[in-house]
Amino acid sequence: MKVYLSENIAKSAYNRLSARAEIVTNFDHPEELDAIMVRRVHITKEIIEKAVKLKVISMHGIGRDTIDVEVAKKHGIPVTNVPNQSMESVAELAIAQIMILSRKIKKANIGICKGRYNSHAPIELIGNDVYGKTLGMVGIGRISLHIAKIMSTAFHINLIGYDPFVSKKKALSLGIKKIDTIEELFANADYVNISVPLTDSTKNLISKSAFDAANPNLILVNTSRGGIVDEEALYDALIKGKIKAAASDVFLSEPPKKDNPLVSLENFVATPHIAGNTKECLERVGNAAVDNLFDVIDAQKNKL
């Protein structure tokens, strides 16, 4: 079979895939493709409709917002993803961002590099303990719950959450007080973590109204998808002190360029979509994505 592979994957996963398939790295002949495996490349309606032999699209990761899933479904093409394998890595980055911002590490590092400080422990670098604070969860899914578990164990934090698809009873059983609106969540949290997919209903979910209602000491962390947070509203909130700080691993335009106004702020930490970019995570995700591709191909062969 012939498989389109968009980007590098773990060597062990690549070796398994190449042992069973001819791998191509372009769409010069989509009509010859039996399968597509992607990380960030957009799979459009045009590509899908030209790939007349296509049997499966395997996403190397969780989000499928870069794939025209509805068109694939119309043509009977399964679109698989890997929802569980990056959980630990994403959670670790989110918590690292919380710690960096709580202790003003970016500001401290910039200050030292620029020779600002003449004594130890300057007043402008007084941070906050994480211990005993309140974490607001936008989305009560696997990654968000893993972050909550780690932070509850390590820092004895309180948990509040916003998720229209989780009942108050279910949230309570998980140790979370369910909040009915984003604005109420932002008003009552010290930290807010975003762990939801990008959909029509979550686009600009975090906007001016949330920041206007926010606790001014709030720290916001986003490792999910660009487009969920209104970047202009976030910049306005950071420069006007509506919230204390923010970090994002994801942006509308990735990776963010140096002319993105958020990047220059000392109370904002930017990373270029690296939440799942660890050796261990890439091994897990790559091999699971290959498994998904093989499973669909083999199931279709067995039907013949």
C-alpha positions, 0 to 999 in steps of 0.5 A: 500500500501507499501512505502519505506521511506529512512529518517526522514521527518516532523512528520505531513507528516509522520503521513499522510503517515503512515495513508494510507500506511505500511512504510518500511525502507529497500529494502529487498523486493523491489517487494512489494513496491508500492511507494518510497519516498527519500531524499538522498538515491540513487534509482538505475536501479537495485532497480527500475527493482526489484520493479515490483509493483512500481507506483511512486518515490517521491523526498523529495526535488528538485534535482533528480540526485540521482534517475535513472530517465531514467530507471524509465521513461522507466518503466512508473514510475513518478518521482516527486519532490518539486521545490518550497517549499525550496526556502526561506530556501535555499535563507536565507542560501546563503545570510547568507554565503555571510554575514559571508564571507564578514565580515570575521566572521569565521576568527574572531571567530577562531582568538578569540578562539585562542587568536590572538587579543590584540585590537579591530578591527584588520586590518586583519579583515577589511571586505566589505560592501555588499551594492551596489555590484554586484551579479553574478547568475549562473542559473536564476531560482526560488531560484536564483531570490529569493536571488536576490530579497532579496539582491536587496531590502536590499542592492541595488545590481546590478544583472548579470546572466549566464543561457543558457536557459534564453534569454537576453530579459527575463533576462532584464525584471527581472532586470538582465544583461545576461552574455554569459560565466561563465568566464565573470560572474566571472570577473565582479561579487563581489559575485557569487551564484550557483543555478543550478541542477547537470547534465552532462552539469553542472558537473564541470561547475565552474572550473579553467578557471572561477577562473583564470578569476575571480575578486580577491575580489570575494566571491562564494556561492554554495547551489545547488549540489556537483560536479558543482564546481571543488573542487580542482580548488576551493582550488587552487583559495582560497590559491592563492588568485584568489578569496577572499572566498567561502562557500559551503553547498554541496560537492562531498562526503557528509558530508565533512570530516575534511581531505577535504583540503577546510574545514581547510581554514579560507576563506572557510565556510562548512556546511553539506547540511543544506540549507533546514534543517529548521523546516518550510521547512521540514514541507513544503517539507515533506507534498508536497512530500506526496501530490505528492505520494498520487496524483499519487497513487490516479490518477492510482486508478481512472483509474482502 
